[in-house]
């Protein structure tokens, strides 16, 4: 018989672990957006050697499991003298992974902008960087928000893989308490509820951003 009273005394620890999960996710999303934006700008530029490197990066990240990438960062880098804490390794792996997907999302947003806008701005004497910063990127970001939101929610859920590199986020904390109390269903259902709460919060914030941007466009 299920007994959720066992979970009650551990709620503060589970909430603390949830905050760590949120911290990992937000930092990884921020890193992924910066990396993705840099990657797509290089890919659309005339810097062919760098564009080839970016193409390889996107191809490799999208074609390999996130778990393998996380293990490469946490267990692999120490072989070449680079040791990262579980937290830094998790944020790095998740951020690098997200960057590849954000790059493709932003590229699709940029490509969707009519070419006439770029040509008109060039005819007015605006420089390419200025056009991208003031005209193209704001529109591309607005168009890309739904896809960025979906990827961000996926990233939040994938942060549970950080438990495999000994980071005490929500999944690992739930698993430890479940094993100690032999109450696997109770603790895993509680963890699922907390993940659902966090993804719902992400969805709410992203929809609010989408509405605000659509209103400003009008």
Number of C-alpha atoms within 10 A of each C-alpha: 3 9 9 13 9 16 18 9 9 14 14 11 15 25 16 15 20 21 15 17 23 20 16 24 25 17 15 27 27 16 20 26 22 17 19 27 21 14 26 23 19 19 20 13 11 10 11 12 10 14 18 13 14 21 15 12 17 22 12 14 18 14 9 11 11 19 15 12 20 24 17 15 20 23 15 14 14 12 10 7 8 11 15 15 12 19 18 16 22 28 25 22 24 28 25 26 28 29 28 25 20 27 24 16 23 26 22 16 21 23 12 14 16 10 11 9 13 17 12 12 15 14 10 9 9 14 11 11 11 12 18 17 11 10 15 21 18 15 18 20 18 18 21 20 19 17 15 21 18 14 17 24 20 14 20 22 18 14 22 20 18 26 17 15 17 12 22 23 26 27 25 21 21 26 18 15 19 18 11 10 12 13 17 17 13 19 26 16 13 17 21 16 12 16 21 13 12 19 19 13 13 18 17 12 12 18 15 12 15 18 11 12 17 12 9 8 9 5
